[in-house]
Amino acid sequence: MEPFSSKIEIGLRDELDAYSMRYGITITDLLDEALRERLRRN
């Protein structure tokens, strides 16, 4: 199975990498937080 991260477009992946490095969080934690926030909106 192809990793989820390889399905994210390159530009977005670069932004995710920069954001996670800037704030000292893992991409997994960042995606977890974003998904939870999106689900709360519905």
N, C-alpha and C positions, 0 to 999 in steps of 0.2 A: 504494500500500500504506500502511496506517495505521501510524504509528510505534509501536514496542513500548511506549514510555513512556506513550502515551495509553491503553493497555489496563490499566495498573496502577491499582487503585482509589485514589481521591483521598486518603484518609487515609494509606494506605501511602506514596503518593508524597510527601506532606508530611513523613512521618517520614524517608524517604530523603533528601529535600532538607536537612532539619535535620541529619541524621547526616553527610552529605557536607560540609556547611559547617563543622560542629564539628571534624571531623578533617582537613579540607583535602584531600579526595579527590573525584574525579569520580564521578558516579553510574555511569558505565560501569565504572570500576575497582571500585566497590563491588559491582555486580552480577556482574562477572567473578570477584571473590574469593568471593562467596556461592555462585555456581554451582560453582566448583571445589571448595569445601568440601563441598557437598552431594554431588557426584559421588565424592569420596574416601570418603564414609561407606558407599557401596554396594560 
